[in-house]
Amino acid sequence: MLEIAWTLKQNLIDFVMDAEGDLAVALEAFAAARSTGERYDIAQQNQVIDSFTVEGKVGNKTPIDLFVESQPDLTQSEIGLLESWRLRSFTGLFEITKISPDSFELMNWLTAKHYAVQPNSANFLAQMSRFKLGEILGARIAPLTDDWWILSSPPIPMGKLGKPKLAVAIGNFKQNYKNNLYSDAPELLEQAWQSVEEYHKDFTEFFGSDEVTLSGYHLNKQLAQFQETITKKRLADMGIDRTKSLADIVEDAGVDREEVKAAAIAAAGADAKAVEVALDSSASKMVAPKVELPDRFKKAEQVTALSHPRWGQTFLSTYSQFTAMLAAEDFSTIPGYEKLVRSYLEDPAINAGIWRRLAQLNPAKLAQIMQTVLQRTDFQIDRDLDSLLQEFKKPLEPELPEIASVPLHLHNLFQEALGEVQKSKSKPQDKKKTSKGFKS
């Protein structure tokens, strides 16, 4: 079965690489969309090509569909294997948790799920012999049977990573593989999206709108109060009495201290160390996390917080300027209007949802502004806005926002990584003694 899978995979890759016409164009477009601007090594190039065989589209068909159509001699077993790759193969960030002579076990850090993997070529087997327990791999795996998996392309070894570096690697993965988040756990992805909708509902109930503009200082304070409110709500939904300390809750419920700690973190995103302090003090109340604005906004005269059930939350210090430009009788009298518009086009944080919100405020005026700034006299919002956003590499559909809930094991990792970084920064630095006078 391993040999069949290896041969089938190589034939599929060769089919894609030798293709011309629409398939070749689709591969080029797929690779360009995945590009981060950095030079890819061979392993990364192979992973992009391998991903294309499953995720790429040529019209309404995948490369696997076209491959099957071009190979009339394929057996039903081979077609079934290809179909399982199309449906279940995925890219993940894996830790090696067990090594055997002819296989190894991987844990996907995004979902904490474990996989028994067999190398399906001599090259993979030789590469595997150099791996060690605890090493991190960027890899794409595909099903071989119900219980066994194979490496779909050569993995990218990252070595053993401490918690801070592992947290960074996971953050980079989330940024570069947004379509692969929780690929092997669709229930987690659904819960994450639901948490964004729930957050938006709570935001609008607390602030009375999906948009609020305050000074950075006052918005930061309001956000802390908002977090306190939703923490109380989450804990109340769990049947936890907010007026009691965690120590009292543990005693009353007769449950394990770590279970209550985990529940508080999961419900409210509470800081693990803060919860531990509350458990250690019978006088302390449950600790809700403090939500803060990014540092660059804290001293701003005005900051607008925008919330959307799909696009998530965005902070902007120039949103009022943009809306004032839309309301002005003559927008050209607004200082720096052209620079502002271009910054909204070029800044990745200004997503398509924000542009559509602006277009709803005053579509005719926005069209005039874009015609002037872009020197496109026939620019129309309803016809041209989406294509313009794509031109500036802005996705037209929302990607999972940063405010989405994450699995508890990831939250704990991020907290521990942050703690290690802060601990490292707090250590006194050795100061080099400076010598005075001449050296002999």
KANORCOR-V288714 format. One record per residue. RES is the residue in three letters. SS is DSSP state (alpha for helix, beta for strand, coil for the rest). PSI is psi in radians with two decimals (none if undefined). Layout:
BEGIN
res=[RES:RES]
ss=[SS:SS]
psi=[PSI:PSI]
END
This chain:
BEGIN
res=[MET:LEU:GLU:ILE:ALA:TRP:THR:LEU:LYS:GLN:ASN:LEU:ILE:ASP:PHE:VAL:MET:ASP:ALA:GLU:GLY:ASP:LEU:ALA:VAL:ALA:LEU:GLU:ALA:PHE:ALA:ALA:ALA:ARG:SER:THR:GLY:GLU:ARG:TYR:ASP:ILE:ALA:GLN:GLN:ASN:GLN:VAL:ILE:ASP:SER:PHE:THR:VAL:GLU:GLY:LYS:VAL:GLY:ASN:LYS:THR:PRO:ILE:ASP:LEU:PHE:VAL:GLU:SER:GLN:PRO:ASP:LEU:THR:GLN:SER:GLU:ILE:GLY:LEU:LEU:GLU:SER:TRP:ARG:LEU:ARG:SER:PHE:THR:GLY:LEU:PHE:GLU:ILE:THR:LYS:ILE:SER:PRO:ASP:SER:PHE:GLU:LEU:MET:ASN:TRP:LEU:THR:ALA:LYS:HIS:TYR:ALA:VAL:GLN:PRO:ASN:SER:ALA:ASN:PHE:LEU:ALA:GLN:MET:SER:ARG:PHE:LYS:LEU:GLY:GLU:ILE:LEU:GLY:ALA:ARG:ILE:ALA:PRO:LEU:THR:ASP:ASP:TRP:TRP:ILE:LEU:SER:SER:PRO:PRO:ILE:PRO:MET:GLY:LYS:LEU:GLY:LYS:PRO:LYS:LEU:ALA:VAL:ALA:ILE:GLY:ASN:PHE:LYS:GLN:ASN:TYR:LYS:ASN:ASN:LEU:TYR:SER:ASP:ALA:PRO:GLU:LEU:LEU:GLU:GLN:ALA:TRP:GLN:SER:VAL:GLU:GLU:TYR:HIS:LYS:ASP:PHE:THR:GLU:PHE:PHE:GLY:SER:ASP:GLU:VAL:THR:LEU:SER:GLY:TYR:HIS:LEU:ASN:LYS:GLN:LEU:ALA:GLN:PHE:GLN:GLU:THR:ILE:THR:LYS:LYS:ARG:LEU:ALA:ASP:MET:GLY:ILE:ASP:ARG:THR:LYS:SER:LEU:ALA:ASP:ILE:VAL:GLU:ASP:ALA:GLY:VAL:ASP:ARG:GLU:GLU:VAL:LYS:ALA:ALA:ALA:ILE:ALA:ALA:ALA:GLY:ALA:ASP:ALA:LYS:ALA:VAL:GLU:VAL:ALA:LEU:ASP:SER:SER:ALA:SER:LYS:MET:VAL:ALA:PRO:LYS:VAL:GLU:LEU:PRO:ASP:ARG:PHE:LYS:LYS:ALA:GLU:GLN:VAL:THR:ALA:LEU:SER:HIS:PRO:ARG:TRP:GLY:GLN:THR:PHE:LEU:SER:THR:TYR:SER:GLN:PHE:THR:ALA:MET:LEU:ALA:ALA:GLU:ASP:PHE:SER:THR:ILE:PRO:GLY:TYR:GLU:LYS:LEU:VAL:ARG:SER:TYR:LEU:GLU:ASP:PRO:ALA:ILE:ASN:ALA:GLY:ILE:TRP:ARG:ARG:LEU:ALA:GLN:LEU:ASN:PRO:ALA:LYS:LEU:ALA:GLN:ILE:MET:GLN:THR:VAL:LEU:GLN:ARG:THR:ASP:PHE:GLN:ILE:ASP:ARG:ASP:LEU:ASP:SER:LEU:LEU:GLN:GLU:PHE:LYS:LYS:PRO:LEU:GLU:PRO:GLU:LEU:PRO:GLU:ILE:ALA:SER:VAL:PRO:LEU:HIS:LEU:HIS:ASN:LEU:PHE:GLN:GLU:ALA:LEU:GLY:GLU:VAL:GLN:LYS:SER:LYS:SER:LYS:PRO:GLN:ASP:LYS:LYS:LYS:THR:SER:LYS:GLY:PHE:LYS:SER]
ss=[coil:alpha:alpha:alpha:alpha:alpha:alpha:alpha:alpha:alpha:alpha:alpha:alpha:alpha:alpha:alpha:alpha:coil:coil:coil:coil:alpha:alpha:alpha:alpha:alpha:alpha:alpha:alpha:alpha:alpha:alpha:alpha:alpha:coil:coil:coil:coil:coil:coil:coil:alpha:alpha:alpha:alpha:alpha:alpha:alpha:alpha:alpha:alpha:alpha:alpha:alpha:alpha:coil:coil:beta:coil:coil:beta:coil:alpha:alpha:alpha:alpha:alpha:alpha:alpha:alpha:coil:coil:coil:coil:coil:alpha:alpha:alpha:alpha:alpha:alpha:alpha:alpha:alpha:alpha:alpha:alpha:alpha:coil:beta:beta:beta:beta:beta:beta:beta:beta:beta:beta:beta:coil:coil:beta:beta:beta:beta:beta:beta:coil:coil:coil:coil:beta:beta:beta:beta:beta:beta:coil:coil:coil:alpha:alpha:alpha:alpha:alpha:alpha:alpha:coil:coil:coil:coil:coil:coil:coil:beta:beta:beta:beta:beta:beta:beta:beta:coil:coil:coil:coil:beta:beta:beta:beta:coil:coil:coil:coil:beta:beta:beta:beta:coil:coil:coil:alpha:alpha:alpha:alpha:alpha:alpha:alpha:alpha:alpha:alpha:alpha:alpha:alpha:alpha:coil:alpha:alpha:alpha:coil:coil:coil:coil:coil:alpha:alpha:alpha:alpha:alpha:alpha:alpha:alpha:alpha:alpha:alpha:alpha:alpha:alpha:alpha:alpha:alpha:alpha:alpha:alpha:alpha:alpha:coil:coil:coil:beta:beta:beta:beta:coil:alpha:alpha:alpha:alpha:alpha:alpha:alpha:alpha:alpha:alpha:alpha:alpha:alpha:alpha:alpha:alpha:alpha:alpha:alpha:alpha:alpha:alpha:coil:coil:coil:coil:coil:coil:coil:coil:alpha:alpha:alpha:alpha:alpha:alpha:alpha:alpha:coil:coil:coil:alpha:alpha:alpha:alpha:alpha:alpha:alpha:alpha:alpha:alpha:alpha:alpha:coil:coil:coil:alpha:alpha:alpha:alpha:alpha:alpha:alpha:alpha:alpha:coil:coil:coil:coil:coil:coil:coil:coil:coil:coil:coil:coil:coil:coil:alpha:alpha:alpha:coil:coil:coil:coil:coil:beta:beta:beta:beta:beta:beta:coil:coil:coil:beta:beta:beta:beta:beta:coil:coil:alpha:alpha:alpha:alpha:alpha:alpha:alpha:alpha:alpha:coil:coil:coil:alpha:alpha:alpha:coil:coil:coil:alpha:alpha:alpha:alpha:alpha:alpha:alpha:alpha:alpha:alpha:coil:coil:coil:coil:coil:alpha:alpha:alpha:alpha:alpha:alpha:alpha:alpha:alpha:alpha:coil:alpha:alpha:alpha:alpha:alpha:alpha:alpha:alpha:alpha:alpha:alpha:alpha:coil:coil:coil:coil:coil:coil:alpha:alpha:alpha:alpha:alpha:alpha:alpha:alpha:alpha:alpha:alpha:coil:coil:coil:coil:coil:coil:coil:coil:coil:coil:coil:coil:coil:coil:coil:coil:alpha:alpha:alpha:alpha:alpha:alpha:alpha:alpha:alpha:alpha:alpha:alpha:alpha:alpha:alpha:alpha:alpha:alpha:alpha:coil:coil:coil:coil:coil:coil:coil:coil:coil:coil:coil:coil:coil:coil]
psi=[-0.67:-0.75:-0.69:-0.77:-0.72:-0.83:-0.74:-0.72:-0.78:-0.70:-0.66:-0.79:-0.75:-0.68:-0.75:-0.78:-0.52:-0.09:2.70:3.09:-2.43:-0.66:-0.72:-0.71:-0.73:-0.70:-0.75:-0.74:-0.68:-0.79:-0.68:-0.67:-0.51:-0.21:2.37:0.07:-0.20:2.71:2.28:2.47:3.13:-0.75:-0.71:-0.69:-0.74:-0.67:-0.64:-0.78:-0.75:-0.73:-0.66:-0.63:-0.47:-0.76:-0.30:2.79:2.34:1.69:-2.16:0.15:2.67:2.82:-0.60:-0.72:-0.79:-0.64:-0.80:-0.71:-0.54:-0.11:1.44:-0.27:0.02:2.45:2.87:-0.59:-0.74:-0.70:-0.69:-0.66:-0.76:-0.72:-0.66:-0.59:-0.72:-0.65:-0.54:-0.28:2.61:2.81:2.40:3.07:1.90:2.57:2.38:2.02:-0.24:2.43:2.22:2.93:-0.66:0.29:3.00:2.81:2.34:2.53:2.17:2.01:-0.39:-0.53:-0.12:0.36:2.56:2.56:2.33:2.07:2.33:2.31:2.29:0.38:2.80:-0.61:-0.77:-0.66:-0.72:-0.71:-0.68:-0.55:-0.34:-0.17:2.68:2.72:2.42:-0.16:2.66:2.38:2.35:2.02:2.78:2.21:2.69:2.62:2.45:-0.84:-2.95:-0.50:-0.33:2.60:2.86:2.77:2.14:-0.40:2.91:2.30:2.84:1.82:2.39:-0.02:-3.04:2.30:2.32:2.96:-0.75:-0.77:-0.59:-0.70:-0.69:-0.75:-0.71:-0.70:-0.72:-0.69:-0.78:-0.58:-0.72:-0.32:0.95:-0.54:-0.11:0.12:2.23:0.59:-0.59:0.17:1.27:-0.44:-0.59:-0.68:-0.73:-0.74:-0.65:-0.77:-0.66:-0.62:-0.55:-0.75:-0.72:-0.72:-0.76:-0.73:-0.78:-0.69:-0.87:-0.57:-0.69:-0.82:-0.19:0.13:2.89:0.18:2.25:2.38:2.15:3.05:2.73:-0.72:-0.86:-0.60:-0.68:-0.74:-0.72:-0.65:-0.65:-0.73:-0.67:-0.78:-0.67:-0.71:-0.81:-0.46:-0.81:-0.71:-0.79:-0.77:-0.62:-0.67:-0.48:-0.05:0.36:2.28:1.95:-0.41:-0.19:2.68:2.85:-0.65:-0.70:-0.70:-0.75:-0.78:-0.77:-0.72:-0.38:0.54:2.97:2.42:-0.74:-0.53:-0.75:-0.72:-0.81:-0.69:-0.72:-0.70:-0.79:-0.66:-0.68:-0.01:0.44:2.60:2.27:-0.75:-0.64:-0.68:-0.68:-0.71:-0.72:-0.64:-0.55:-0.15:2.04:-0.30:-0.27:2.64:2.94:2.46:2.13:2.51:2.65:2.05:2.20:2.63:2.67:2.56:-0.62:-0.24:-0.23:-0.54:0.16:2.54:-0.66:2.37:2.31:2.25:2.16:2.42:2.49:2.48:-0.25:-0.73:-0.25:-2.62:2.43:2.43:2.28:2.34:-0.08:0.11:-0.69:-0.62:-0.71:-0.76:-0.56:-0.64:-0.67:-0.51:-0.29:2.51:-0.70:1.74:-0.41:-0.21:-0.15:2.06:2.31:0.41:-0.69:-0.74:-0.67:-0.81:-0.77:-0.60:-0.61:-0.51:-0.64:-0.42:2.07:-0.41:-0.36:1.66:3.09:-0.54:-0.66:-0.73:-0.69:-0.57:-0.78:-0.69:-0.59:-0.50:-0.79:1.39:-0.67:-0.78:-0.72:-0.66:-0.75:-0.76:-0.80:-0.65:-0.70:-0.87:-0.73:-0.14:0.77:1.61:-0.32:0.28:2.28:2.39:-0.90:-0.48:-0.63:-0.22:-0.83:-0.76:-0.58:-0.75:-0.69:-0.60:-0.58:0.40:0.70:2.08:2.44:-0.34:2.53:2.50:2.74:2.06:2.86:-0.41:-0.07:2.56:2.63:2.72:2.62:-0.66:-0.56:-0.73:-0.80:-0.72:-0.81:-0.72:-0.77:-0.68:-0.75:-0.72:-0.72:-0.70:-0.79:-0.66:-0.71:-0.69:-0.50:-0.24:2.37:2.36:2.38:2.19:2.26:2.31:2.32:2.28:2.57:2.70:-2.91:2.53:2.41:none]
END
